[in-house]
Amino acid sequence: MNAVRTMKFSSDELMPFFEVRTGMSKLLVDVQTGKEIVITRHGKPIGALVAASELYRYRELERVITELTTLLNATTTSARPDNAQKAFLELACEAGKLLKKPGESKP
């Protein structure tokens, strides 16, 4: 059974739409420095402001996760598991790089 997940954000991330509209210039500076802002309307999250580089990173993560899932499914039916395992490891490495935020040191 699939449980419905509730979006959770810290209160310092939430901002009503009318405040976003009136303070867009400052918010864009904040977003460029890494802040993510969740826009609310009537107290409910409706959108977000994030740096374009972060949006790109999120999309790349989604792509890699989709490919990993496809590859995991293929490994059970693949005639050549060695090639599938190699591709899986390459994608896993790529995912690990994408998960690191800019400026984050390597473990």
Contacts in CASP RR format, 6 or more apart in sequence:
PFRMAT RR
TARGET T0000
AUTHOR 0000-0000-0000
METHOD contacts of the structure
MODEL  1
MNAVRTMKFSSDELMPFFEVRTGMSKLLVDVQTGKEIVITRHGKPIGALV
AASELYRYRELERVITELTTLLNATTTSARPDNAQKAFLELACEAGKLLK
KPGESKP
7 45 0 8 1.000
9 38 0 8 1.000
9 45 0 8 1.000
13 36 0 8 1.000
13 37 0 8 1.000
13 38 0 8 1.000
14 38 0 8 1.000
14 40 0 8 1.000
14 43 0 8 1.000
14 45 0 8 1.000
15 27 0 8 1.000
15 37 0 8 1.000
15 38 0 8 1.000
15 39 0 8 1.000
15 40 0 8 1.000
16 39 0 8 1.000
16 40 0 8 1.000
16 41 0 8 1.000
16 43 0 8 1.000
17 39 0 8 1.000
17 40 0 8 1.000
17 41 0 8 1.000
17 46 0 8 1.000
20 27 0 8 1.000
20 37 0 8 1.000
20 39 0 8 1.000
20 49 0 8 1.000
27 37 0 8 1.000
27 49 0 8 1.000
28 49 0 8 1.000
30 37 0 8 1.000
31 37 0 8 1.000
31 49 0 8 1.000
31 50 0 8 1.000
31 51 0 8 1.000
32 51 0 8 1.000
34 51 0 8 1.000
34 54 0 8 1.000
36 48 0 8 1.000
36 49 0 8 1.000
36 50 0 8 1.000
36 54 0 8 1.000
37 48 0 8 1.000
37 49 0 8 1.000
37 50 0 8 1.000
38 45 0 8 1.000
38 47 0 8 1.000
38 48 0 8 1.000
39 45 0 8 1.000
39 46 0 8 1.000
39 47 0 8 1.000
39 48 0 8 1.000
39 49 0 8 1.000
40 46 0 8 1.000
50 58 0 8 1.000
53 102 0 8 1.000
57 98 0 8 1.000
60 98 0 8 1.000
61 95 0 8 1.000
61 98 0 8 1.000
61 99 0 8 1.000
64 91 0 8 1.000
64 94 0 8 1.000
64 95 0 8 1.000
64 98 0 8 1.000
65 95 0 8 1.000
67 91 0 8 1.000
68 88 0 8 1.000
68 91 0 8 1.000
68 92 0 8 1.000
68 95 0 8 1.000
71 84 0 8 1.000
71 87 0 8 1.000
71 88 0 8 1.000
71 91 0 8 1.000
72 88 0 8 1.000
74 84 0 8 1.000
75 81 0 8 1.000
75 84 0 8 1.000
75 85 0 8 1.000
75 88 0 8 1.000
78 84 0 8 1.000
100 106 0 8 1.000
END
